[in-house]
Amino acid sequence: MLRKFRPGERVIQKEKINAKEMEVLDYVDQRLPIIGSPLRNSYVRCVAYDKGERRVYTFHQNRLRKVYRKKAKVN
């Protein structure tokens, strides 16, 4: 499967209205619970900081979208 994100990019969840901004760490292999076959290159491990506490989450890459920020103009 095509990788949509690179490590270090900022992402948020698509479905959540007030989603926290997270940083992509890496891609991980997940296994189907019934069959046990690996799903490669489709799950992303992300890190978010909540009140100074580091939390690591794993999402399917189709549930995330990039956060774009405008660059500040330098005069």
C-alpha positions as CSV (number, residue, x, y, z in Angstrom):
1,M,0.0,0.0,0.0
2,L,1.2,3.5,-0.7
3,R,2.5,5.4,2.3
4,K,0.8,8.8,2.7
5,F,2.9,10.3,5.5
6,R,6.5,10.7,6.4
7,P,8.0,10.7,9.9
8,G,7.8,14.2,11.4
9,E,4.7,15.3,9.6
10,R,1.7,16.8,11.5
11,V,-1.6,15.0,11.2
12,I,-5.1,15.0,12.7
13,Q,-8.0,12.5,12.7
14,K,-10.6,13.1,9.9
15,E,-13.7,12.1,11.9
16,K,-13.0,14.2,15.0
17,I,-14.1,17.8,15.2
18,N,-11.7,18.9,18.0
19,A,-8.9,16.5,17.1
20,K,-5.5,16.9,18.7
21,E,-2.6,17.5,16.4
22,M,-0.1,14.6,16.3
23,E,3.3,13.9,14.9
24,V,3.9,10.8,12.8
25,L,6.6,8.5,14.2
26,D,6.6,5.6,11.8
27,Y,4.7,2.8,10.1
28,V,4.0,-0.4,12.0
29,D,2.7,-3.9,11.0
30,Q,-0.7,-4.9,12.4
31,R,-2.2,-8.3,12.4
32,L,-5.8,-9.3,11.9
33,P,-7.1,-10.8,15.1
34,I,-9.0,-13.7,13.4
35,I,-6.8,-14.6,10.5
36,G,-3.4,-13.5,11.9
37,S,-2.1,-12.3,8.6
38,P,0.0,-9.1,8.7
39,L,-1.3,-5.8,7.1
40,R,1.9,-4.0,6.0
41,N,2.4,-0.3,5.4
42,S,-1.0,0.8,6.4
43,Y,-0.9,1.6,10.1
44,V,0.8,4.8,11.4
45,R,2.1,5.3,14.9
46,C,1.7,8.9,16.1
47,V,2.6,10.8,19.2
48,A,0.5,13.5,20.9
49,Y,1.3,15.5,24.1
50,D,-1.6,16.0,26.5
51,K,-0.8,18.3,29.5
52,G,2.9,17.4,29.3
53,E,2.2,13.7,29.1
54,R,3.4,11.8,26.0
55,R,0.8,9.5,24.4
56,V,1.4,7.1,21.5
57,Y,-1.6,6.1,19.2
58,T,-1.8,3.8,16.2
59,F,-4.2,4.6,13.3
60,H,-4.9,3.4,9.8
61,Q,-3.4,5.9,7.4
62,N,-6.8,6.5,5.8
63,R,-8.2,7.9,9.1
64,L,-5.7,10.7,9.2
65,R,-5.1,13.9,7.2
66,K,-2.1,16.3,7.1
67,V,-2.1,19.6,8.8
68,Y,-1.0,22.4,6.6
69,R,0.3,25.7,8.0
70,K,0.9,28.9,6.1
71,K,4.5,30.1,6.2
72,A,5.0,33.5,7.8
73,K,6.2,36.3,5.5
74,V,9.6,37.8,6.3
75,N,9.9,41.5,5.4
